[in-house]
Amino acid sequence: MIITLIQALYDPRVPMPQEIEFFEKALEDIEFFDISPQIYWLLKQRGQLVQMPSFFQERLQQKYNGALYQNVFIRSQTKIALEKLEEAGIQTIPLKGTFFAEKYFGHLGARCTSDIDLLVHPFDLERAIHCVKSLGYTLEQERIPSHFHWSFSKEIPDSPIPLTIELHWDLMKEKTSELNMDEFWEQATTIGSYRYIKELSDYHTFYMICLHGWRHNLCSIKYFLDIIQMIHTLQDNIDYTRLQKDAAAHKTLRRIVRTLAIVYHHFPHLASIKELPIKKGINLWWQYNAIRDRNHKTYMQYVNWVYYEFFDFDSMKHTWAALVNFMYSVGNMKFTHKIKKM
């Protein structure tokens, strides 16, 4: 149901269904994927919200209001962290979060944010950690070898969930690509009156969002929405020729191509906005039912998982690194389970 609803929101050629049963099921999907703010804002922007059944409107607005209040708080906490890093002279780029919601969806409450993601240079990591710890983010996640970010959290009064800052120094696991972060930094521009706080270019933001969707194996419709919204917002400002060239050099081409091919397959109207210049016949394997129903088990689901884990890489070297990472993760999970039983 949710795919049909999103198609109707973005493609004027697709009529909006009118049946109450459709909206009941669509609402279940929306809440399952936690995308109420996006759907609410898209409907409101298009003047279609008032045409929806009252129960549908009310539930979306309730969730949207909650996301807005949460984002206001996270934006204020992000500003505090950025000012601390600016004071220390540490170059920092906010990733996704409230900046992304406002710039690409058009409103602070249009996309829910639960933590703060910041990109820093590897050589600034220790100083950045000192800064965030000085702000109370002292609950430190165990460092995961080969990973590309480190999480620090602090307790929030009257909240059962702590607020987390993730300090990134890369976008991909070590040895699984040749991604050159210097290129991202070189084209980043300063934000407002800051000297050291920057934002990614539109091009590199789109590149990042595609990689982010792939990293999660497109396990939620929210990753589709991020990519679709950016294509609608940027249109011809997205340079697919450059993206193919860079992804080939960075050894991320298979990941980028399959991610975009899946999104375009389920939302074909995107081709009329920005044509995807890739060969036909790519094995997609991705299934909506597999992410919507945890008990849905099919041959294609397992093939999709195997492709994602081991064959979405541009070289055997990176496939081998992915296999080593996978074996380490399995071993670590078994060890953790054994410790908990003791």
One Martini backbone bead per residue (centre of mass of N, CA, C, O) as a GRO file, in nm:
protein
  342
    1MET     BB    1   0.056   0.063  -0.020
    2ILE     BB    2   0.293   0.269   0.011
    3ILE     BB    3   0.391   0.274  -0.281
    4THR     BB    4   0.130   0.385  -0.402
    5LEU     BB    5   0.126   0.647  -0.238
    6ILE     BB    6   0.400   0.759  -0.334
    7GLN     BB    7   0.335   0.762  -0.632
    8ALA     BB    8   0.095   0.966  -0.598
    9LEU     BB    9   0.272   1.199  -0.477
   10TYR     BB   10   0.496   1.216  -0.726
   11ASP     BB   11   0.282   1.113  -0.951
   12PRO     BB   12   0.033   1.263  -1.145
   13ARG     BB   13  -0.056   0.987  -1.300
   14VAL     BB   14  -0.130   0.887  -1.012
   15PRO     BB   15  -0.390   0.799  -0.842
   16MET     BB   16  -0.563   0.852  -0.558
   17PRO     BB   17  -0.685   0.666  -0.346
   18GLN     BB   18  -1.025   0.616  -0.167
   19GLU     BB   19  -1.012   0.385   0.015
   20ILE     BB   20  -1.022   0.311   0.344
   21GLU     BB   21  -0.854   0.050   0.343
   22PHE     BB   22  -0.603   0.172   0.223
   23PHE     BB   23  -0.543   0.375   0.463
   24GLU     BB   24  -0.519   0.166   0.683
   25LYS     BB   25  -0.277   0.012   0.556
   26ALA     BB   26  -0.090   0.253   0.508
   27LEU     BB   27  -0.062   0.332   0.807
   28GLU     BB   28   0.080   0.076   0.893
   29ASP     BB   29   0.326   0.121   0.713
   30ILE     BB   30   0.413   0.400   0.812
   31GLU     BB   31   0.461   0.309   1.112
   32PHE     BB   32   0.660   0.083   1.058
   33PHE     BB   33   0.869   0.301   0.905
   34ASP     BB   34   0.861   0.588   1.026
   35ILE     BB   35   0.700   0.817   0.794
   36SER     BB   36   0.493   1.037   0.878
   37PRO     BB   37   0.632   1.315   0.826
   38GLN     BB   38   0.672   1.283   0.522
   39ILE     BB   39   0.376   1.235   0.439
   40TYR     BB   40   0.253   1.483   0.564
   41TRP     BB   41   0.425   1.699   0.411
   42LEU     BB   42   0.361   1.611   0.122
   43LEU     BB   43   0.055   1.652   0.143
   44LYS     BB   44   0.062   1.949   0.229
   45GLN     BB   45   0.223   2.066  -0.013
   46ARG     BB   46  -0.008   1.942  -0.224
   47GLY     BB   47  -0.304   1.978  -0.091
   48GLN     BB   48  -0.404   1.666   0.023
   49LEU     BB   49  -0.471   1.635   0.326
   50VAL     BB   50  -0.785   1.723   0.325
   51GLN     BB   51  -0.858   1.452   0.145
   52MET     BB   52  -0.826   1.284   0.381
   53PRO     BB   53  -0.897   1.094   0.616
   54SER     BB   54  -0.929   1.184   0.939
   55PHE     BB   55  -0.762   0.955   1.075
   56PHE     BB   56  -0.514   1.000   0.897
   57GLN     BB   57  -0.453   1.294   0.963
   58GLU     BB   58  -0.433   1.273   1.276
   59ARG     BB   59  -0.203   1.065   1.292
   60LEU     BB   60   0.008   1.219   1.129
   61GLN     BB   61   0.012   1.478   1.303
   62GLN     BB   62   0.098   1.351   1.564
   63LYS     BB   63   0.374   1.246   1.456
   64TYR     BB   64   0.479   1.512   1.346
   65ASN     BB   65   0.486   1.671   1.613
   66GLY     BB   66   0.685   1.484   1.753
   67ALA     BB   67   0.916   1.523   1.545
   68LEU     BB   68   0.943   1.828   1.573
   69TYR     BB   69   1.021   1.841   1.873
   70GLN     BB   70   1.267   1.660   1.844
   71ASN     BB   71   1.418   1.834   1.628
   72VAL     BB   72   1.446   2.089   1.793
   73PHE     BB   73   1.626   1.960   2.005
   74ILE     BB   74   1.848   1.847   1.814
   75ARG     BB   75   1.927   2.116   1.690
   76SER     BB   76   2.026   2.246   1.954
   77GLN     BB   77   2.242   2.023   2.011
   78THR     BB   78   2.397   2.059   1.751
   79LYS     BB   79   2.480   2.354   1.792
   80ILE     BB   80   2.648   2.306   2.046
   81ALA     BB   81   2.850   2.110   1.914
   82LEU     BB   82   2.945   2.299   1.682
   83GLU     BB   83   3.053   2.527   1.865
   84LYS     BB   84   3.267   2.355   2.002
   85LEU     BB   85   3.421   2.276   1.738
   86GLU     BB   86   3.473   2.563   1.642
   87GLU     BB   87   3.638   2.654   1.891
   88ALA     BB   88   3.855   2.411   1.822
   89GLY     BB   89   3.904   2.394   1.503
   90ILE     BB   90   3.698   2.171   1.380
   91GLN     BB   91   3.626   2.010   1.114
   92THR     BB   92   3.269   1.996   1.017
   93ILE     BB   93   2.999   1.762   0.912
   94PRO     BB   94   2.680   1.739   0.877
   95LEU     BB   95   2.469   1.448   0.873
   96LYS     BB   96   2.182   1.482   0.786
   97GLY     BB   97   1.923   1.540   0.962
   98THR     BB   98   1.810   1.861   0.998
   99PHE     BB   99   1.950   1.968   0.748
  100PHE     BB  100   1.818   1.773   0.546
  101ALA     BB  101   1.520   1.835   0.601
  102GLU     BB  102   1.531   2.141   0.526
  103LYS     BB  103   1.671   2.131   0.239
  104TYR     BB  104   1.500   1.871   0.095
  105PHE     BB  105   1.200   1.893   0.239
  106GLY     BB  106   1.144   2.203   0.377
  107HIS     BB  107   1.146   2.092   0.691
  108LEU     BB  108   1.211   2.011   1.012
  109GLY     BB  109   0.948   1.794   1.037
  110ALA     BB  110   0.983   1.604   0.757
  111ARG     BB  111   1.219   1.444   0.926
  112CYS     BB  112   1.325   1.219   1.133
  113THR     BB  113   1.541   1.250   1.427
  114SER     BB  114   1.769   1.071   1.668
  115ASP     BB  115   2.054   1.191   1.587
  116ILE     BB  116   2.412   1.278   1.558
  117ASP     BB  117   2.593   1.344   1.257
  118LEU     BB  118   2.956   1.358   1.224
  119LEU     BB  119   3.217   1.489   1.026
  120VAL     BB  120   3.564   1.402   1.042
  121HIS     BB  121   3.882   1.394   1.065
  122PRO     BB  122   4.099   1.159   1.163
  123PHE     BB  123   4.304   1.372   1.300
  124ASP     BB  124   4.036   1.489   1.482
  125LEU     BB  125   3.903   1.271   1.660
  126GLU     BB  126   4.014   1.309   1.950
  127ARG     BB  127   3.918   1.604   1.979
  128ALA     BB  128   3.619   1.547   1.927
  129ILE     BB  129   3.578   1.359   2.165
  130HIS     BB  130   3.644   1.567   2.381
  131CYS     BB  131   3.412   1.758   2.314
  132VAL     BB  132   3.165   1.566   2.356
  133LYS     BB  133   3.238   1.487   2.647
  134SER     BB  134   3.218   1.784   2.760
  135LEU     BB  135   2.885   1.760   2.692
  136GLY     BB  136   2.810   1.445   2.813
  137TYR     BB  137   2.923   1.221   2.604
  138THR     BB  138   3.013   0.931   2.795
  139LEU     BB  139   2.868   0.705   2.641
  140GLU     BB  140   3.057   0.442   2.515
  141GLN     BB  141   3.103   0.276   2.240
  142GLU     BB  142   3.221   0.011   2.115
  143ARG     BB  143   3.474  -0.047   1.918
  144ILE     BB  144   3.468  -0.119   1.569
  145PRO     BB  145   3.629  -0.286   1.360
  146SER     BB  146   3.635  -0.113   1.043
  147HIS     BB  147   3.483   0.116   1.117
  148PHE     BB  148   3.336   0.475   1.063
  149HIS     BB  149   3.225   0.500   1.365
  150TRP     BB  150   3.152   0.680   1.680
  151SER     BB  151   2.972   0.646   1.985
  152PHE     BB  152   2.798   0.906   2.186
  153SER     BB  153   2.629   0.942   2.503
  154LYS     BB  154   2.333   1.089   2.672
  155GLU     BB  155   2.134   1.168   2.913
  156ILE     BB  156   1.779   1.239   2.925
  157PRO     BB  157   1.547   1.399   3.064
  158ASP     BB  158   1.256   1.210   3.051
  159SER     BB  159   1.430   0.983   2.890
  160PRO     BB  160   1.491   0.649   2.783
  161ILE     BB  161   1.666   0.790   2.554
  162PRO     BB  162   1.955   0.860   2.442
  163LEU     BB  163   2.182   1.084   2.314
  164THR     BB  164   2.354   1.072   1.993
  165ILE     BB  165   2.691   1.079   1.877
  166GLU     BB  166   2.832   1.048   1.552
  167LEU     BB  167   3.162   0.987   1.458
  168HIS     BB  168   3.289   1.051   1.146
  169TRP     BB  169   3.554   0.952   0.883
  170ASP     BB  170   3.348   0.790   0.707
  171LEU     BB  171   3.118   0.577   0.484
  172MET     BB  172   3.298   0.315   0.498
  173LYS     BB  173   3.435   0.036   0.532
  174GLU     BB  174   3.719  -0.096   0.562
  175LYS     BB  175   3.838  -0.233   0.260
  176THR     BB  176   3.548  -0.186   0.067
  177SER     BB  177   3.702   0.064  -0.066
  178GLU     BB  178   3.809   0.389  -0.247
  179LEU     BB  179   3.711   0.612  -0.085
  180ASN     BB  180   3.738   0.977  -0.116
  181MET     BB  181   3.709   1.220   0.127
  182ASP     BB  182   3.859   1.466   0.010
  183GLU     BB  183   3.641   1.535  -0.204
  184PHE     BB  184   3.423   1.614   0.000
  185TRP     BB  185   3.582   1.840   0.143
  186GLU     BB  186   3.662   2.027  -0.102
  187GLN     BB  187   3.329   2.080  -0.169
  188ALA     BB  188   3.282   2.205   0.084
  189THR     BB  189   3.086   2.443   0.274
  190THR     BB  190   3.026   2.695   0.461
  191ILE     BB  191   2.826   2.786   0.742
  192GLY     BB  192   2.763   3.083   0.749
  193SER     BB  193   2.975   3.207   1.015
  194TYR     BB  194   3.146   2.980   0.989
  195ARG     BB  195   3.476   2.821   0.958
  196TYR     BB  196   3.448   2.484   1.026
  197ILE     BB  197   3.156   2.456   0.932
  198LYS     BB  198   3.006   2.225   0.706
  199GLU     BB  199   2.882   2.132   0.375
  200LEU     BB  200   2.777   1.941   0.149
  201SER     BB  201   2.729   1.885  -0.148
  202ASP     BB  202   2.481   1.779  -0.339
  203TYR     BB  203   2.635   1.552  -0.472
  204HIS     BB  204   2.755   1.422  -0.205
  205THR     BB  205   2.485   1.379  -0.070
  206PHE     BB  206   2.372   1.180  -0.276
  207TYR     BB  207   2.595   0.975  -0.253
  208MET     BB  208   2.554   0.921   0.050
  209ILE     BB  209   2.251   0.831   0.036
  210CYS     BB  210   2.303   0.584  -0.139
  211LEU     BB  211   2.502   0.445   0.055
  212HIS     BB  212   2.308   0.437   0.294
  213GLY     BB  213   2.096   0.257   0.163
  214TRP     BB  214   2.284   0.020   0.110
  215ARG     BB  215   2.386  -0.037   0.402
  216HIS     BB  216   2.061  -0.114   0.461
  217ASN     BB  217   1.936  -0.269   0.217
  218LEU     BB  218   1.666  -0.126   0.187
  219CYS     BB  219   1.491  -0.182   0.479
  220SER     BB  220   1.344   0.097   0.406
  221ILE     BB  221   1.142   0.350   0.283
  222LYS     BB  222   1.317   0.593   0.378
  223TYR     BB  223   1.545   0.551   0.163
  224PHE     BB  224   1.372   0.612  -0.079
  225LEU     BB  225   1.276   0.898   0.000
  226ASP     BB  226   1.550   1.035  -0.003
  227ILE     BB  227   1.612   0.984  -0.304
  228ILE     BB  228   1.355   1.096  -0.432
  229GLN     BB  229   1.371   1.384  -0.313
  230MET     BB  230   1.643   1.459  -0.441
  231ILE     BB  231   1.559   1.427  -0.735
  232HIS     BB  232   1.329   1.638  -0.723
  233THR     BB  233   1.509   1.877  -0.622
  234LEU     BB  234   1.767   1.856  -0.833
  235GLN     BB  235   1.771   1.691  -1.085
  236ASP     BB  236   2.000   1.816  -1.313
  237ASN     BB  237   2.212   1.845  -1.066
  238ILE     BB  238   2.247   1.554  -1.127
  239ASP     BB  239   2.551   1.364  -1.201
  240TYR     BB  240   2.575   1.056  -1.343
  241THR     BB  241   2.845   1.058  -1.488
  242ARG     BB  242   3.012   1.133  -1.243
  243LEU     BB  243   2.914   0.908  -1.056
  244GLN     BB  244   3.023   0.673  -1.223
  245LYS     BB  245   3.318   0.760  -1.225
  246ASP     BB  246   3.361   0.777  -0.917
  247ALA     BB  247   3.258   0.493  -0.839
  248ALA     BB  248   3.471   0.344  -1.004
  249ALA     BB  249   3.717   0.465  -0.850
  250HIS     BB  250   3.585   0.378  -0.554
  251LYS     BB  251   3.441   0.098  -0.567
  252THR     BB  252   3.088   0.164  -0.578
  253LEU     BB  253   2.915   0.096  -0.832
  254ARG     BB  254   2.735  -0.145  -0.760
  255ARG     BB  255   2.590  -0.005  -0.526
  256ILE     BB  256   2.472   0.235  -0.678
  257VAL     BB  257   2.327   0.091  -0.911
  258ARG     BB  258   2.139  -0.100  -0.749
  259THR     BB  259   1.999   0.111  -0.580
  260LEU     BB  260   1.881   0.283  -0.815
  261ALA     BB  261   1.739   0.051  -0.967
  262ILE     BB  262   1.534  -0.011  -0.744
  263VAL     BB  263   1.404   0.266  -0.722
  264TYR     BB  264   1.321   0.290  -1.026
  265HIS     BB  265   1.148   0.033  -1.040
  266HIS     BB  266   0.930   0.139  -0.816
  267PHE     BB  267   0.983   0.451  -0.951
  268PRO     BB  268   0.949   0.523  -1.280
  269HIS     BB  269   0.908   0.841  -1.292
  270LEU     BB  270   1.211   0.927  -1.258
  271ALA     BB  271   1.292   0.913  -1.563
  272SER     BB  272   1.144   1.197  -1.627
  273ILE     BB  273   1.354   1.362  -1.447
  274LYS     BB  274   1.602   1.130  -1.427
  275GLU     BB  275   1.793   0.956  -1.608
  276LEU     BB  276   1.919   0.623  -1.599
  277PRO     BB  277   2.252   0.526  -1.715
  278ILE     BB  278   2.175   0.200  -1.740
  279LYS     BB  279   2.162  -0.116  -1.766
  280LYS     BB  280   1.983  -0.368  -1.832
  281GLY     BB  281   1.938  -0.656  -1.625
  282ILE     BB  282   1.951  -0.616  -1.332
  283ASN     BB  283   1.992  -0.767  -1.036
  284LEU     BB  284   1.781  -0.713  -0.762
  285TRP     BB  285   1.586  -0.905  -0.549
  286TRP     BB  286   1.421  -0.708  -0.421
  287GLN     BB  287   1.165  -0.704  -0.149
  288TYR     BB  288   0.903  -0.578   0.016
  289ASN     BB  289   0.801  -0.818   0.196
  290ALA     BB  290   1.082  -0.856   0.344
  291ILE     BB  291   1.050  -0.569   0.509
  292ARG     BB  292   0.745  -0.596   0.618
  293ASP     BB  293   0.796  -0.917   0.672
  294ARG     BB  294   0.980  -1.103   0.894
  295ASN     BB  295   0.842  -1.394   0.791
  296HIS     BB  296   0.948  -1.352   0.507
  297LYS     BB  297   1.044  -1.639   0.304
  298THR     BB  298   1.278  -1.646   0.032
  299TYR     BB  299   1.490  -1.698  -0.216
  300MET     BB  300   1.532  -1.396  -0.293
  301GLN     BB  301   1.612  -1.297  -0.012
  302TYR     BB  302   1.878  -1.461   0.006
  303VAL     BB  303   2.008  -1.350  -0.247
  304ASN     BB  304   2.008  -1.056  -0.159
  305TRP     BB  305   2.189  -1.099   0.089
  306VAL     BB  306   2.436  -1.216  -0.058
  307TYR     BB  307   2.486  -0.981  -0.242
  308TYR     BB  308   2.522  -0.766  -0.025
  309GLU     BB  309   2.758  -0.908   0.141
  310PHE     BB  310   2.951  -1.017  -0.140
  311PHE     BB  311   2.858  -0.881  -0.455
  312ASP     BB  312   2.867  -0.544  -0.409
  313PHE     BB  313   3.158  -0.553  -0.543
  314ASP     BB  314   3.449  -0.440  -0.744
  315SER     BB  315   3.629  -0.652  -0.578
  316MET     BB  316   3.790  -0.914  -0.431
  317LYS     BB  317   3.915  -0.758  -0.199
  318HIS     BB  318   3.637  -0.649  -0.091
  319THR     BB  319   3.499  -0.918  -0.056
  320TRP     BB  320   3.698  -1.028   0.151
  321ALA     BB  321   3.656  -0.806   0.362
  322ALA     BB  322   3.353  -0.867   0.401
  323LEU     BB  323   3.394  -1.157   0.502
  324VAL     BB  324   3.564  -1.087   0.748
  325ASN     BB  325   3.355  -0.902   0.883
  326PHE     BB  326   3.136  -1.117   0.905
  327MET     BB  327   3.293  -1.323   1.079
  328TYR     BB  328   3.340  -1.128   1.312
  329SER     BB  329   3.043  -1.070   1.379
  330VAL     BB  330   2.962  -1.359   1.442
  331GLY     BB  331   3.172  -1.409   1.665
  332ASN     BB  332   3.083  -1.171   1.849
  333MET     BB  333   2.790  -1.264   1.895
  334LYS     BB  334   2.861  -1.534   2.029
  335PHE     BB  335   3.026  -1.415   2.261
  336THR     BB  336   2.807  -1.232   2.381
  337HIS     BB  337   2.602  -1.459   2.434
  338LYS     BB  338   2.783  -1.618   2.629
  339ILE     BB  339   2.821  -1.396   2.843
  340LYS     BB  340   2.513  -1.359   2.912
  341LYS     BB  341   2.488  -1.667   3.021
  342MET     BB  342   2.699  -1.638   3.273
   0.00000   0.00000   0.00000
